[in-house]
């Protein structure tokens, strides 16, 4: 799958927003530019064979099966395997001792 700067990339922790081009947008707007918005089945098949999973932002869990991924897509869920990096998140998360 080619990495295009014109695709929505959700934030890794706060998935209600992400990047689209060079600006931050809410998930609802970004969903229109999701990796899987066009040619969904082929792109999902490619992502699953390359990475072994995709992530459903709406359900907050990984998906490993093409049929399950397509079902989520038909519901309008946003699926991805790329996330916007958050360089300060490790500093914000408390240490577990």
C-alpha positions as a Markdown table, in Angstrom:
| # | Residue | x | y | z |
|---|---|---|---|---|
| 1 | Unk | 0.0 | 0.0 | 0.0 |
| 2 | Unk | 1.5 | 3.3 | -1.0 |
| 3 | Unk | 1.8 | 6.0 | 1.7 |
| 4 | Unk | 0.2 | 9.1 | 0.4 |
| 5 | Unk | 0.2 | 12.5 | 2.2 |
| 6 | Unk | -3.4 | 12.9 | 1.0 |
| 7 | Unk | -4.8 | 10.1 | 3.2 |
| 8 | Unk | -6.3 | 10.5 | 6.7 |
| 9 | Unk | -3.9 | 9.3 | 9.4 |
| 10 | Unk | -5.5 | 9.0 | 12.9 |
| 11 | Unk | -3.8 | 10.0 | 16.1 |
| 12 | Unk | -2.4 | 6.9 | 17.9 |
| 13 | Unk | -4.1 | 7.6 | 21.2 |
| 14 | Unk | -6.8 | 10.2 | 20.6 |
| 15 | Unk | -8.5 | 8.6 | 17.6 |
| 16 | Unk | -11.2 | 11.2 | 17.3 |
| 17 | Unk | -8.8 | 13.4 | 15.2 |
| 18 | Unk | -5.8 | 13.0 | 12.9 |
| 19 | Unk | -3.9 | 14.5 | 10.0 |
| 20 | Unk | -5.1 | 15.0 | 6.5 |
| 21 | Unk | -2.6 | 16.6 | 4.2 |
| 22 | Unk | -0.9 | 19.2 | 6.4 |
| 23 | Unk | -3.8 | 19.9 | 8.8 |
| 24 | Unk | -5.5 | 18.3 | 11.8 |
| 25 | Unk | -9.1 | 17.2 | 11.1 |
| 26 | Unk | -11.8 | 15.4 | 13.1 |
| 27 | Unk | -12.3 | 11.6 | 12.5 |
| 28 | Unk | -15.6 | 12.2 | 10.7 |
| 29 | Unk | -14.0 | 14.4 | 8.1 |
| 30 | Unk | -11.0 | 12.2 | 7.9 |
| 31 | Unk | -13.1 | 9.1 | 7.3 |
| 32 | Unk | -13.8 | 10.4 | 3.8 |
| 33 | Unk | -10.1 | 10.1 | 3.1 |
| 34 | Unk | -9.5 | 6.8 | 4.8 |
| 35 | Unk | -7.0 | 4.3 | 3.2 |
| 36 | Unk | -9.9 | 2.0 | 2.4 |
| 37 | Unk | -12.5 | 4.5 | 1.1 |
| 38 | Unk | -12.0 | 3.5 | -2.6 |
| 39 | Unk | -11.3 | 0.0 | -3.9 |
| 40 | Unk | -11.9 | -1.2 | -0.4 |
| 41 | Unk | -11.7 | -5.0 | -0.8 |
| 42 | Unk | -8.5 | -5.0 | -2.7 |
| 43 | Unk | -6.8 | -2.5 | -0.4 |
| 44 | Unk | -8.0 | -4.4 | 2.7 |
| 45 | Unk | -6.8 | -7.7 | 1.2 |
| 46 | Unk | -3.4 | -6.1 | 0.5 |
| 47 | Unk | -3.1 | -4.6 | 4.0 |
| 48 | Unk | -4.1 | -7.9 | 5.6 |
| 49 | Unk | -1.6 | -9.9 | 3.6 |
| 50 | Unk | 1.2 | -7.3 | 4.2 |
| 51 | Unk | 0.6 | -6.4 | 7.8 |
| 52 | Unk | -1.7 | -9.2 | 9.0 |
| 53 | Unk | -4.1 | -6.8 | 10.6 |
| 54 | Unk | -6.0 | -3.5 | 10.3 |
| 55 | Unk | -7.4 | -1.5 | 13.2 |
| 56 | Unk | -11.0 | -0.3 | 13.6 |
| 57 | Unk | -11.0 | 3.1 | 15.2 |
| 58 | Unk | -14.7 | 3.0 | 16.0 |
| 59 | Unk | -14.6 | -0.4 | 17.8 |
| 60 | Unk | -11.0 | 0.1 | 19.1 |
| 61 | Unk | -9.8 | -3.3 | 18.2 |
| 62 | Unk | -7.6 | -5.1 | 15.6 |
| 63 | Unk | -9.2 | -7.1 | 12.7 |
| 64 | Unk | -7.4 | -10.0 | 11.2 |
| 65 | Unk | -10.1 | -11.3 | 8.8 |
| 66 | Unk | -11.1 | -9.8 | 5.4 |
| 67 | Unk | -14.8 | -10.5 | 5.8 |
| 68 | Unk | -14.9 | -8.9 | 9.3 |
| 69 | Unk | -13.0 | -5.9 | 8.0 |
| 70 | Unk | -15.5 | -5.4 | 5.1 |
| 71 | Unk | -18.4 | -5.7 | 7.6 |
| 72 | Unk | -16.9 | -2.9 | 9.6 |
| 73 | Unk | -16.3 | -0.8 | 6.5 |
| 74 | Unk | -20.0 | -1.3 | 5.4 |
| 75 | Unk | -21.0 | 0.1 | 8.8 |
| 76 | Unk | -19.0 | 3.3 | 8.0 |
| 77 | Unk | -16.2 | 2.5 | 10.5 |
| 78 | Unk | -12.7 | 3.9 | 9.9 |
| 79 | Unk | -10.0 | 1.2 | 9.4 |
| 80 | Unk | -6.3 | 1.9 | 9.3 |
| 81 | Unk | -2.9 | 0.4 | 10.0 |
| 82 | Unk | -1.1 | 3.8 | 10.1 |
| 83 | Unk | -1.2 | 6.2 | 13.0 |
| 84 | Unk | -0.2 | 9.8 | 13.6 |
| 85 | Unk | 2.8 | 9.7 | 16.0 |
| 86 | Unk | 2.6 | 11.2 | 19.4 |
| 87 | Unk | 6.1 | 12.1 | 20.8 |
| 88 | Unk | 4.9 | 13.2 | 24.2 |
| 89 | Unk | 2.5 | 10.3 | 25.0 |
| 90 | Unk | 5.2 | 8.2 | 26.8 |
| 91 | Unk | 5.8 | 11.2 | 29.1 |
| 92 | Unk | 2.1 | 11.5 | 29.8 |
| 93 | Unk | 1.4 | 7.9 | 30.6 |
| 94 | Unk | 2.2 | 7.0 | 34.3 |
| 95 | Unk | 4.8 | 4.3 | 34.9 |
| 96 | Unk | 3.6 | 0.9 | 36.1 |
| 97 | Unk | 5.8 | -0.4 | 38.9 |
